[in-house]
Structures are given as structure tokens and as C-alpha cells.
Amino acid sequence: MSARLSKTRFIAGRQCELRLWNDIHRRELATPWGETQQAVFDRGTRVGELACQRYPGGTLVGYKPWEREPAIAETQRLMQDPSVPAIYEAAFEHHGLYVRVDVLARNGSGWDLIEVKASTRPEKEVFQQDVAVQYWTLTGAGLDIVNAGVLVLNRDYLYEGGDYDLRQLFRFGDATEHCIEVQGAIEADVQRFQAMLGADQPPDIAVGDHCFTPYECPYYAHCCAGLPELDHPVSSLYRLRASQREALDALGVEEIADIPSDFDLNAVQARMRQAVIEGTPWISPRLHDELRTLTPPAYFLDFEAFMPALPPYPGTRPFQSLPFLYWIHKQAPDGSLEHLDYLHEEPTDPRRAIAERLIEDLGDHGSIVVYSAYERRMINDLIEACPDRAERLEAIRERLWDLLPIVRNNFYHPDFQGSYSIKAVLPVVDPDSGWAELEIADGMAAAMAYENALEITGAEQRDEVFAELKAYCEQDTEAMVRLHHALLQISKTSRGEEH
């Protein structure tokens, strides 16, 4: 008997046949989803439920994912009832491939197939695949599909308060023509996947870039277990282009040190190669002077923002970055530090309060040290949100002093492993920095934690999350302080100066 596929498993097979094999035969090998990923799934569910209201009067096929036969039977019953204008989670199966359709809406004598995504880009390749495999299943089951496409959130929709305008909140990206064009390829893949799943042994597929596109594979850790680790794989080259990777693969080059001297590398990649081959850091003679351009007192600034899919406050848009927390380490000319911070703890628009406190805390002189262009974008957004504070915020923006390009253009250590993330750089230049493993480990986790904390009714639990958020943000600014200091010492040593 052929293996029964689902839409999700079909797309997994497109990514990697071994991933599909594991999904069917060895699911226990998968790394469990983390809390952040589960929060992303939950957000998608909320967006999908709201999208159904755009097609009012419909009926939900409310069976569990494993209850295939009753879900299919209920779908058929609803299709025969002309008083039902739309079906949510309609279930179909064709040649062993089972799908659930987010919205199936009547359109004359036929139907419209709508796949809902908590995104703003209906043209994403994986979304197009998603719709196309549903189109193949439904047309194979005998339906006449008039329109098929992806319903996403409209990034241009400005929420004015009250109920959402669902016609404006969502936009439909038609994919009907694409669906028609790829039907033969989908049928061939279904047959190929089913034949592969019927074999005695799993397919022999090595790890590679496909492990992370379009999604990170949950079996990656298992597939990597026991593999020899390269010291400096070419995959760690800074901003490695696909064409470069293909050329290196054709040459059989796996290690950076083995890249031919005449290979086309950009300036940063060439420095990486040089540092790896020589086994020593590459240091620009300009590093010391660049680091000394800091004007005291120095304010080391880090923002945290969240990007709710559904705009929560009037004057906001889907997936707009809304800063809710900042942390500042203020360094006096004598090197002493004090900290300033603000966390918006109320379920209200945080931008006005953030702007007011930021202006107060940053004063009117001294460099504002950041690491990447993120803080500049946050300040630009605050200027747009608070035009009456534009002049003061623009003055703050002019004082920004970005440490990242200084590092990238003037220093590289082989142990960075191709990354200029501060989490990769600081432990190398300052081994005693003691980077902590916190409950909140990255920006996305922080954003999701804050968004969820706003819905927590228990004050003690909410305060615990807020404390974790502050600890995460504090660690980032302290890292910048330590990084700047460590690089100054490195630059002095390279110039033959004493510390």
C-alpha cells in the first residue's frame, strides 16, 4: 500500500527526501519544537481564524488531523449544501495525498481555494508550492477550482482602531496560473515520494544548505551526529553567494584554507581566508584610530522590539516593529558605568513613552554605541510615530556610533567562524566575558515573550518575564562595552603599545 502523504509531508519531501522518510518512519528522531517556534505556530492559527471571517457564513470541518475519513465525509456533505458559502479546513484526498484547505469558498459553479499565511509575501516559493499541491489534490478529487492563491496580511494597512477592516487587512495573491503550470511536476513528485517511502532503506542524502531551506529541518542534529567537523568550512564564508558555493563544490573545496588564491572573493572573504591560512587574526592598521573616534560619555544602547502580525494599536501596521524595551550602559570618561533602562509594561502603544524616556536618558552629547543598523531603524520609526519629537530624535540619530562595521572592516579572527554576530565575536576577543545562557536567548524569543506577557493576568508570572527581558537586553549592552574595551587592547598590542 502506498504511503499516505499530507501537504506538510509533501513540502518536507521537496526539501529533502530523507526528512520525509523520517517523518513517516522515524519521527522520534526529530528535535522538539522550542517555545518560540510554537509561538509562531500559534500566531499563524490566530491569523487563520481571523481570515475565515473575511468569508462569512462558512462552516468549520472540526476534526483532528488524524481523523481523515470523517473530515472528508463532512466536507462532502457541506459541499452538497448550497446554503454553505464557505468551508473552513475542508478535507480532501487524492492518490494518497491528504490536504486541509484553510478556506474553500463557492464561486458560481466552482470554488475558490484560499491558503492563509501569517506573512506579507504571497509570492514566497514555499507558499506557492503549498497552494499548488492543494490545487492538484482538489482538482484530482473532481473539483472545479476557479481561483487559487495565498491570503496574506497587507503591510500597507493602517489600523485606525476598533474592529479590523478585513478587506483591507488581508490581500490575496493569485497563484492559479502557477498551480496549473506545475501540476505535472507535483504528480511526478507524489509518485516518486511514495516509491521512496516504500523502499526498505532510507535515502542516502548528506547534510547541506537544503537542511535550512525553506525551513530548518528538525532532523539536522540527528543527521550531523558522528560526522567529522571541518575546522573552517567554506559555508562559513561571510555572505557566501550561491554561485560561489557551486564553484567551490565543483572544485571539491570544503575548507576555507583550500580555496585557490585566484578564486573570486570579496574583501571580507579574502581577509577570512588569509586569517585562516596564517592562523592569526587579521588586524587593520586603522582599527585603533576608528575605535578612538568615540566621544564621551559613551551610551551603549540596545533596543528590543516586537512585531505582532495583527496591528494591536491605532496607527500601526501588520508586522510593524514596535520597540518596548531599551537598556543603556553609560560610560563616563574615567570608564565608570551606570545603567538606564525603560520597559513598557502596559498593554498600550509603547512608542511615545519610549521616545520620551530615550530623549531624557541620552542627553544631548556623547556617542551612542550600537551594534548594527537596527537601532537606527528603531529611531527612524519613533520619529515617524512622534513627529513632535522629531528634532530631538534626529539629533540622537546623528550621534549613533555603529561598532559592527568597525569590527567587520578592521578585524577578523579565525575563531569567529565567519560570523560577526556579537555572540560570536565577544567570546573570542574576551574569553572571560562570561556570556550567560539566559531563559530568553535571542531577539525573536524576546519579542514573543513580551507579546505573550502582555496577555498574562498573573502579576508575578508577568514580572518574571519582564525581568528576563531586562536581563537579556542588559547582557547585549554590556557585551558592547566589553567588546569595545577588548578591541582597544588588541589594537594597542598590534601597534606595540602597552595596555
TAHUZI-V76071 format. One record per backbone hydrogen bond with DSSP energy under -1.0 kcal/mol. CO is the residue of the C=O (numbers start at 1). NH is the residue of the N-H. E is the energy in kcal/mol with one decimal. If there is no record, write none. Layout:
BEGIN
co:CO nh:NH e:E
co:CO nh:NH e:E
END
This chain:
BEGIN
co:5 nh:98 e:-2.7
co:6 nh:10 e:-2.6
co:7 nh:11 e:-2.2
co:8 nh:12 e:-1.9
co:9 nh:13 e:-2.3
co:10 nh:14 e:-1.9
co:11 nh:15 e:-1.6
co:12 nh:16 e:-2.6
co:16 nh:20 e:-1.7
co:17 nh:21 e:-2.5
co:18 nh:22 e:-2.6
co:19 nh:23 e:-2.3
co:20 nh:24 e:-1.8
co:21 nh:25 e:-3.3
co:22 nh:26 e:-1.7
co:26 nh:29 e:-2.0
co:27 nh:30 e:-1.8
co:34 nh:38 e:-2.1
co:35 nh:39 e:-2.1
co:36 nh:40 e:-1.8
co:37 nh:41 e:-2.1
co:38 nh:42 e:-2.5
co:39 nh:43 e:-2.1
co:40 nh:44 e:-2.0
co:41 nh:45 e:-1.9
co:42 nh:46 e:-2.0
co:43 nh:47 e:-2.2
co:44 nh:48 e:-2.4
co:45 nh:49 e:-2.2
co:46 nh:50 e:-1.9
co:47 nh:51 e:-2.3
co:48 nh:52 e:-1.4
co:51 nh:54 e:-1.6
co:52 nh:55 e:-1.9
co:59 nh:88 e:-2.5
co:60 nh:62 e:-1.1
co:61 nh:63 e:-1.2
co:64 nh:67 e:-1.7
co:66 nh:68 e:-1.5
co:67 nh:71 e:-1.4
co:68 nh:72 e:-2.5
co:69 nh:73 e:-2.4
co:70 nh:74 e:-2.3
co:71 nh:75 e:-2.0
co:72 nh:76 e:-2.2
co:73 nh:77 e:-1.9
co:74 nh:78 e:-2.3
co:75 nh:79 e:-2.2
co:76 nh:80 e:-1.3
co:78 nh:81 e:-1.2
co:81 nh:84 e:-2.0
co:85 nh:106 e:-2.7
co:86 nh:59 e:-1.9
co:87 nh:104 e:-2.4
co:88 nh:61 e:-2.7
co:90 nh:101 e:-2.9
co:92 nh:99 e:-2.5
co:94 nh:97 e:-1.6
co:96 nh:5 e:-3.2
co:97 nh:94 e:-1.9
co:98 nh:7 e:-1.2
co:99 nh:92 e:-2.1
co:101 nh:89 e:-1.2
co:101 nh:90 e:-1.3
co:102 nh:89 e:-1.1
co:103 nh:114 e:-2.7
co:104 nh:87 e:-2.5
co:105 nh:112 e:-3.4
co:107 nh:110 e:-2.2
co:110 nh:107 e:-2.6
co:111 nh:146 e:-3.1
co:112 nh:105 e:-2.2
co:113 nh:149 e:-2.0
co:114 nh:103 e:-1.8
co:115 nh:151 e:-3.0
co:117 nh:119 e:-2.1
co:119 nh:153 e:-2.7
co:121 nh:124 e:-1.3
co:124 nh:128 e:-2.2
co:125 nh:129 e:-2.3
co:126 nh:130 e:-1.9
co:127 nh:131 e:-2.1
co:128 nh:132 e:-2.4
co:129 nh:133 e:-2.5
co:130 nh:134 e:-1.3
co:131 nh:135 e:-2.6
co:132 nh:136 e:-2.4
co:133 nh:137 e:-1.8
co:134 nh:138 e:-2.9
co:135 nh:139 e:-2.7
co:136 nh:140 e:-1.9
co:137 nh:141 e:-1.4
co:138 nh:143 e:-2.4
co:139 nh:142 e:-1.4
co:144 nh:111 e:-2.1
co:147 nh:113 e:-3.1
co:148 nh:175 e:-3.2
co:149 nh:115 e:-2.4
co:150 nh:173 e:-3.1
co:151 nh:117 e:-2.4
co:152 nh:171 e:-2.7
co:154 nh:157 e:-1.8
co:159 nh:315 e:-3.5
co:164 nh:166 e:-1.2
co:165 nh:168 e:-1.1
co:165 nh:169 e:-3.0
co:166 nh:170 e:-1.5
co:169 nh:154 e:-3.4
co:171 nh:152 e:-2.6
co:173 nh:150 e:-2.3
co:175 nh:179 e:-2.6
co:176 nh:180 e:-2.2
co:177 nh:181 e:-2.1
co:178 nh:182 e:-1.7
co:182 nh:186 e:-2.2
co:183 nh:187 e:-2.3
co:184 nh:188 e:-2.2
co:185 nh:189 e:-2.2
co:186 nh:190 e:-2.7
co:187 nh:191 e:-2.1
co:188 nh:192 e:-2.3
co:189 nh:193 e:-3.1
co:190 nh:194 e:-2.3
co:191 nh:195 e:-2.1
co:192 nh:196 e:-2.5
co:193 nh:197 e:-2.6
co:194 nh:198 e:-1.0
co:196 nh:199 e:-1.3
co:203 nh:205 e:-1.0
co:208 nh:211 e:-1.8
co:209 nh:212 e:-2.0
co:211 nh:217 e:-2.7
co:217 nh:220 e:-1.4
co:218 nh:31 e:-2.7
co:219 nh:223 e:-2.7
co:220 nh:224 e:-1.9
co:221 nh:225 e:-1.0
co:224 nh:227 e:-2.3
co:232 nh:256 e:-3.0
co:233 nh:236 e:-2.1
co:234 nh:237 e:-1.9
co:237 nh:240 e:-1.3
co:241 nh:245 e:-2.4
co:242 nh:246 e:-2.5
co:243 nh:247 e:-2.1
co:244 nh:248 e:-2.5
co:245 nh:249 e:-2.5
co:246 nh:250 e:-2.2
co:247 nh:251 e:-1.4
co:248 nh:253 e:-2.5
co:249 nh:252 e:-1.1
co:254 nh:234 e:-2.4
co:255 nh:258 e:-1.3
co:256 nh:259 e:-1.8
co:260 nh:263 e:-1.8
co:266 nh:270 e:-2.6
co:267 nh:271 e:-1.8
co:268 nh:272 e:-2.0
co:269 nh:273 e:-2.5
co:270 nh:274 e:-2.4
co:271 nh:275 e:-2.8
co:272 nh:276 e:-2.5
co:273 nh:277 e:-2.6
co:274 nh:278 e:-2.6
co:275 nh:279 e:-1.6
co:282 nh:412 e:-2.2
co:284 nh:287 e:-1.6
co:286 nh:290 e:-2.4
co:287 nh:291 e:-2.3
co:288 nh:292 e:-1.5
co:290 nh:293 e:-1.3
co:295 nh:367 e:-3.1
co:298 nh:331 e:-3.3
co:299 nh:369 e:-2.2
co:300 nh:329 e:-2.0
co:302 nh:327 e:-1.9
co:304 nh:324 e:-2.5
co:304 nh:325 e:-1.6
co:306 nh:322 e:-2.6
co:308 nh:319 e:-2.2
co:313 nh:316 e:-1.4
co:316 nh:159 e:-2.5
co:317 nh:320 e:-1.7
co:322 nh:306 e:-2.0
co:324 nh:344 e:-2.8
co:325 nh:304 e:-2.4
co:326 nh:342 e:-2.0
co:327 nh:302 e:-1.7
co:328 nh:340 e:-2.2
co:329 nh:300 e:-2.9
co:330 nh:338 e:-1.8
co:331 nh:298 e:-2.0
co:332 nh:335 e:-2.5
co:336 nh:332 e:-2.6
co:338 nh:330 e:-3.3
co:340 nh:328 e:-3.1
co:342 nh:326 e:-1.9
co:346 nh:348 e:-1.7
co:350 nh:354 e:-2.6
co:351 nh:355 e:-2.5
co:352 nh:356 e:-2.4
co:353 nh:357 e:-2.3
co:354 nh:358 e:-2.4
co:355 nh:359 e:-2.2
co:356 nh:360 e:-1.7
co:357 nh:361 e:-2.9
co:358 nh:362 e:-2.3
co:367 nh:299 e:-3.0
co:368 nh:401 e:-3.2
co:369 nh:301 e:-2.7
co:370 nh:403 e:-2.9
co:373 nh:377 e:-1.9
co:374 nh:378 e:-2.2
co:375 nh:379 e:-2.3
co:376 nh:380 e:-2.4
co:377 nh:381 e:-2.2
co:378 nh:382 e:-2.0
co:379 nh:383 e:-2.3
co:380 nh:384 e:-1.8
co:381 nh:385 e:-2.2
co:382 nh:386 e:-2.4
co:386 nh:389 e:-2.3
co:387 nh:390 e:-1.4
co:389 nh:393 e:-2.4
co:390 nh:394 e:-3.0
co:391 nh:395 e:-1.7
co:392 nh:396 e:-1.7
co:393 nh:397 e:-2.5
co:394 nh:398 e:-1.9
co:396 nh:399 e:-1.1
co:397 nh:400 e:-1.3
co:399 nh:368 e:-2.4
co:401 nh:370 e:-1.9
co:403 nh:407 e:-2.2
co:404 nh:408 e:-2.9
co:405 nh:409 e:-2.3
co:407 nh:411 e:-2.3
co:410 nh:284 e:-3.0
co:412 nh:282 e:-3.1
co:413 nh:416 e:-2.5
co:414 nh:417 e:-1.5
co:416 nh:419 e:-1.6
co:421 nh:424 e:-1.4
co:421 nh:425 e:-2.4
co:422 nh:426 e:-2.2
co:425 nh:429 e:-2.0
co:426 nh:430 e:-2.6
co:430 nh:433 e:-2.3
co:442 nh:446 e:-2.2
co:443 nh:447 e:-2.5
co:444 nh:448 e:-2.6
co:445 nh:449 e:-2.5
co:446 nh:450 e:-2.4
co:447 nh:451 e:-2.4
co:448 nh:452 e:-2.4
co:449 nh:453 e:-2.3
co:450 nh:454 e:-1.8
co:452 nh:455 e:-1.4
co:453 nh:456 e:-1.3
co:458 nh:462 e:-2.3
co:459 nh:463 e:-2.7
co:460 nh:464 e:-1.7
co:461 nh:465 e:-1.8
co:462 nh:466 e:-2.3
co:463 nh:467 e:-2.2
co:464 nh:468 e:-1.9
co:465 nh:469 e:-2.3
co:466 nh:470 e:-2.2
co:467 nh:471 e:-2.2
co:468 nh:472 e:-2.0
co:469 nh:473 e:-2.3
co:470 nh:474 e:-2.8
co:471 nh:475 e:-1.9
co:472 nh:476 e:-1.4
co:473 nh:477 e:-1.7
co:474 nh:478 e:-2.5
co:475 nh:479 e:-1.9
co:476 nh:480 e:-1.5
co:477 nh:481 e:-1.9
co:478 nh:482 e:-2.4
co:479 nh:483 e:-2.6
co:480 nh:484 e:-2.5
co:481 nh:485 e:-2.0
co:482 nh:486 e:-2.8
co:483 nh:487 e:-2.5
co:484 nh:488 e:-1.9
co:485 nh:489 e:-1.9
co:486 nh:490 e:-2.2
co:487 nh:491 e:-2.7
co:488 nh:492 e:-2.1
co:489 nh:493 e:-2.3
co:490 nh:494 e:-2.4
co:491 nh:495 e:-1.1
co:492 nh:497 e:-3.2
co:493 nh:496 e:-1.5
END
